[in-house]
Amino acid sequence: MPQENNFNLSIIIPVYNEENYLNELFNQLIAYFNNDDVEVIFVNDGSTDNSKSLIENFKNTKDHKFTYKYTTLDNNSGKGRAIQEGINISTGKYILLQDADLELDTKDAFEMYKMIQSKEEIKCIFGSRYLSGKLKRNNYFFNNLVGKLNSLIFTIFFMHSLTDVHCGLKIMHREVINKINLTVNDFGIELDIASQIVRNNFFIHEYGVSYFFRTKLQGKKITWIDGLKSLYYLFKVRFIDNEKFTNISLIFSTIYMAYVGSHFGMGTGNILFIILFSIIGSIIGFNFYFFTSSLIFLFIYIGSLFGEIHTKTLSVLIFFIIGIIIARYVKKKFLNSKLSKLI
């Protein structure tokens, strides 16, 4: 990956069979990003229509100030792979990911670019189709439902609130890009990016964007199969792609929370409590390492010492919430210390 930032902004656009939209997209890029500190990178992902020729011909246009680059994958390898190829040849301080199908407004991309430049502490902004009062058009109920459901699951798994984890419009500082190692080649790239950003302790800001859905006849490529695959990727990025310390923490917190759950209910109710507390324990294990996780367990234990049989559950819940708050505070204090892997 390039070490020097020759441009302030690199715009990466993966393309697969988008011949009907490329000319308009290129004109919009000229309208909003026509500066000599910008590079625009088109990645042709094995298109079988006229997209490749259009992308190649853009290099001959003279009415733009930005630097134009393009590369071609011989075979269709997936959106994720195209994005990885674009990142590899980019040199900008900021990386903007923009889809080629015009479902998302290039004007919103420009607004996000201005916003991330204005505040140095912001390292990452994701577009969200579910925020703001901007214009929307979306008749795909199932896609909309899956998008919101996956965003909710991501929020629970990573304790990092996102309303639209699948939105293709996002901008990141080079510092973020240098910390992550993308491996997913298809549409699961959105989950791969988000999970790795959170794991590396960057905060994802969100910005409401317009959305104009396409029908399948207009070239819509995401199907219900991709919706099912996204559930697999959610499982993968949370339960498989972990460091050693995370797995140790996962086992530790799941066991002690299952033990806590065993003290509630009777018969079938007791089993349900054990399962519920084990799930809660796994979520704790992903977000807190040994020391802070032990703090949560300590407060749960203290809560169990108060109340009678019928009020003990409430007492445990209250002290559990207190433990979470204190654990988050401690984790934030030691975030950049050498002990962060234990906290």
C-alpha positions, -999 to +999 in steps of 0.1 A: +000+000+000+014+035-008+030+053+020+028+088+007-004+107+001-001+123-033-038+133-033-061+146-007-089+123-019-091+090-037-126+080-051-129+043-057-157+031-079-163-007-085-181-013-117-199-044-130-222-040-160-232-004-154-230+010-190-263+029-185-251+050-156-213+056-162-216+087-183-239+104-159-218+093-130-186+107-146-204+140-152-215+142-116-179+136-105-168+165-126-195+186-111-186+179-075-150+167-074-132+185-102-100+194-084-064+185-090-060+171-055-085+143-063-079+110-080-108+090-094-103+052-097-127+031-117-123-007-112-140-027-139-150-060-123-151-082-154-181-065-170-196-082-200-214-051-213-199-019-227-187-007-193-150-015-200-150+006-231-167+035-214-142+034-186-112+033-209-126+062-230-129+084-199-091+088-200-094+108-232-118+134-219-102+168-213-129+186-192-117+174-157-090+185-134-089+154-112-065+126-120-082+096-137-071+060-132-087+027-141-080-010-138-097-041-150-103-075-135-104-102-162-132-121-145-161-109-123-146-113-088-171-094-067-175-059-053-152-066-024-124-077-046-128-046-068-127-023-038-095-040-026-079-035-060-089+002-060-074+007-025-041-009-036-035+017-063-049+047-043-027+073-027-052+098-012-053+110+024-090+101+023-106+071+006-142+075-007-161+044-018-189+052-043-212+028-061-215+032-099-253+027-101-264+062-090-287+048-063-267+070-040-263+107-047-228+120-056-237+153-039-240+135-006-206+120-012-192+155-016-209+167+016-194+138+035-160+147+021-163+183+033-174+171+067-145+147+073-121+174+062-135+199+086-130+179+118-096+161+123-111+138+150-135+123+125-117+093+108-147+076+092-182+084+080-207+060+066-237+071+046-271+060+060-302+056+039-324+055+070-314+088+085-324+124+077-352+139+057-335+135+024-353+121-006-358+083-006-374+059-031-373+022-021-400-004-030-379-034-020-395-043+014-374-074+019-341-057+012-350-028+034-360-052+063-328-073+060-307-041+059-322-028+091-321-062+108-285-067+100-276-032+112-294-040+145-275-073+149-242-055+141-250-030+168-257-057+194-226-078+184-202-049+184-219-024+208-214+002+182-246+018+169-251+018+131-284+023+113-272+012+079-242-011+078-248-021+042-247+014+027-221+015-001-212+052+004-185+057+029-153+078+034-123+069+056-090+085+066-059+067+053-051+060+089-082+037+090-073+020+058-038+012+070-052-006+100-076-029+083-070-060+061-100-067+039-105-103+027-142-105+016-147-104-021-184-101-026-212-078-011-201-089+024-173-064+021-196-038+038-197-060+070-159-067+067-151-030+066-174-020+094-163-048+118-126-042+112-130-004+118-147-010+151-122-037+161-094-012+156-112+013+179-122+038+153-157+054+157-180+053+127-200+085+122-231+084+101-246+109+076-281+107+062-281+103+024-306+101-004-315+068-019-331+059-053-335+022-057-332+003-089-353-026-101-338-058-114-346-047-149-325-016-143-296-037-131-302-043-094-278-071-085-284-079-048-308-108-043-324-126-014-294-150-015-271-121-006-294-113+023-289-149+036-252-147+030-251-114+050-262-134+080-233-157+075-209-128+073-223-113+105-215-146+122-181-148+106-169-113+114-181-116+150-175-153+160-146-164+137-124-134+127-112-129+163-078-124+179-065-148+206-074-125+235-109-121+222-115-158+221-102-162+256-125-134+268-154-150+249-150-183+267-145-167+301-175-144+300-198-170+285-189-195+313-194-170+341-226-156+327-240-192+322-231-198+359-250-166+369-280-177+348-281-211+366-292-193+398-325-182+383-356-201+376-365-238+379-367-266+354-372-254+319-371-218+331-336-224+345-324-238+312-337-207+294-320-184+318-287-203+313-290-199+275-300-162+277-271-154+301-247-173+279-256-152+249-252-121+269-219-134+281-207-139+245-216-103+237-197-091+268-167-113+257-164-096+224-164-061+239-145-065+272-113-084+279-103-101+311-101-072+336-132-053+326-152-085+321-142-095+356-155-061+369-189-069+353-189-103+370-180-087+403-209-063+402-233-091+392-222-110+422-227-080+445-262-076+430-270-112+438-263-105+475-293-081+477-330-088+477-352-118+483-360-144+457-385-123+438-364-091+438-329-107+432-333-106+395-339-068+395-310-063+418-287-083+396-299-064+365-293-030+382-257-040+393-251-055+359-259-022+342-236-004+367-209-029+360-212-023+322-210+015+327-179+012+349-162-014+326-168+009+296-152+038+315-122+018+325-118+004+289-119+040+275-092+051+300-068+024+291-077+022+253-042+032+241-022+016+269+000-015+268-026-032+289-054-027+264-054-064+254-063-073+290-088-046+295 
